[in-house]
Amino acid sequence: MKIRNLFLPSIALGATFLMMTPAESTGFAVLGHSLAPLQADFRIFNNFLDAQANNNNVEHVNFPGYSGAVSALWKGAIEWSSGPHGDGSGDPHQGILGSGNSAFDPIFNGEANGVGVIGNNIISSLNQNGGSTIAFMQGGSSGWWIRFYDGDKTFADGPGTFIGFSNDDLQGVNCHEYGHALGLGHSATSAATMFGSIGGGSVSERSIHADDVAGIQSIYGDKASFATKPTISSVVNLGGQVRIVGTNFTLNNNQVWFTRLNPGSTGGTGGNPIKVTGVSSTNSETEIVVNIPATAGPGDIMVKRNSAGNESTSPAWPFDPFSVPPPIPMITNVSPASVPPLTPTGTPTVVLTGSGFAAASNLVVNSVVVGNGATPFTGSWTIDNDNQITIEMPLTGSASIVAVGLVDITFDTPGGPAAAQVEIVPVVDAALAAENTTVSLATGLNVACSAQDTDIVILEVSAVDGPTVFPGILELEIGGGDLANIFKVKRWNIGPKLWRRFETGPVTGLPFGINLYFEGLVVPAATGHSTPYESTNKVTILTAP
């Protein structure tokens, strides 16, 4: 395996120094400078000579608008981010791109049209022979540049993990050189990205080592110590505007930084991202909606909160202003439009139809988050397709849901929120429902009953099926004609929520493998609690161990 050396920055050190292969030891080194947020941007001039440097023509969603050498070099720099770049994917060699965990975050500022000068933060190739030196960085706290010796080297852009032993990995080498730009020297730890030499065909330098993380944190601090450092969790192109969701934005005077479409080759405005200033946030300082500048291009987006220091900027998030905006959700029908709080088969089902539902999330029924139905009678929901969502309604009365009246249904989509209403109507016929038709005695059973306000309901159970009828008094479907076969389980006084629930917990003393028949005897308020009594439907439950 050939070993090539990585050149330390001459201006940052004040002298040219070539790092030869050191003895095995541990420990990072620092150069004595650091970058402020105004130096967080970097540009790339793609003047690499070899076809291998640009043979990856598959654009990755986390690196929009670019492939080849630009994409590889972008990935190399962004690995030093404080957190994942987008969802962190893009390199098969590592699980997450964005592993620096310091307060500093870089932002890609597009493709330059020239190499620029030292201080322009441009990465490019140099058509000269470097001998045993692959690449170098020159500069310091006021800016830098990175050059790759392309005269006698063959650089490959990957992204696969095998690039050929005679090639040098653009992504890994740039990850090393950008570490110099950040203020790191060569590490004495051979496994570290900042180690002073690299083997031919090696891609391990793409992923920074714990020693590299310790080094960058020694310069910029551990991001965990900055409780207000902003983050981004999603970015959605709304068509002319962009919605940014995250944490730790400030109420007013945020900045949103965009990659430039045509950033130029030298300093001045071309060297800085587009900065939209004076931006307010909403939703408890977790959401920003801002107009997309006309000169923004594919690349990154970053939020800077209204404070100073590197901890004021978020990790960059991939963003393409030319991507197709997600559809705005449209609810065209709610069926049925009105439902009782409970039916004999359980909580009622409501179907929403419309469009733009495919990526729906966070469905809420009046302030109650509807999950997967793991908790009895709390409801569930499924996305049937882009045009339909089916909701098993949670029992009304949970949290702030009123028993009777209009209930709000909302959910989120990438194209925006959607809202509808369904009406909860008074109970006509009392209903009894069980969580499951087969229950474990070890965990117990869970049943619910609905009736009209101020009705009295007596939950009864029998191991004997068949009607028990006393004309003019009561008609039950259980007991087999003998009241001695029927046992009282629970008495409910129904209130304005129109339903009550009964949970037994573990049950002892009953055999398993038998059917238990439940029914509610209703003493209706409408008749002054006089006979004849009404009843609910019968529920059959099979006991299990």
Buried (B, 14 or more C-beta within 10 A) or exposed (E): EEEBBBBBBBBBBEEEEEBEEBEEEEEBBBBEBBBEBEBBBBBBBBBBBBEBBBBBEEBBEBBBBBBBBBBBBBBBBBBBBBBBBBBBBBBEBBEBBBBBBBBBBBBBBBBBBBBBBBBBBBBBBBEEEBEBBBBBBBBBBEBBBBBBBBEEBBBBBBBEBEBEEEBBBBBBBBBBBBBBBBBBBBBBBBBBBBBBBBBBBBBBBBBBBEBBBBBBBBBBBBBEEBEEBBBBEBBBBBBEEBBBBBBBBBEEBBBBBBBBBEBBBBBEEBBBBBBBEEBBBEEEBBBBBBEBBEBBBBBBBBBBBBBEBBBBBBBBBBBBBEBEBBBBBEBEEBEEEEBBBBBBEBBBBBEBBBBBBBBBEEBBBBEBEBEEBEEBBBBBBEBEEBBBBBBBBBBBBBEEBEBBEEBEBBBBBBBBEBEBBBEBBEBEBBBBBBBBEEBBBEBBBBBBBBBBBBBBBBBBBBBBBBEBEEEEEBBBBBBBEEEEBBEEBBEBEBEEBBBBBBEBEEBEEEEEEEBBBBBBBBBBBEEEEEEEBBBBBBBBBEBEE
